[in-house]
């Protein structure tokens, strides 16, 4: 549960710093996922990067597809 609290704190802080933009929040979440992936799960950096390296625009397209298909 501590990891979740840290993640939420980081996201909230980034929202304040980035002017509450969705793109800024997404990028901060991406950085946090990369950090957790490497530090906490011991996954090699290049594998973790492949998992978390989706652009914001690609994420939004996929998100919109899910919303439209519901």
Secondary structure, 3 states (H helix, E strand, C coil): CHHHHHHHHHHHHHHHHCCCCHHHHHHHHHHHHHHHHHHCCCCCHHHHHHHHCCCHHHHHHHHHHHHHCC
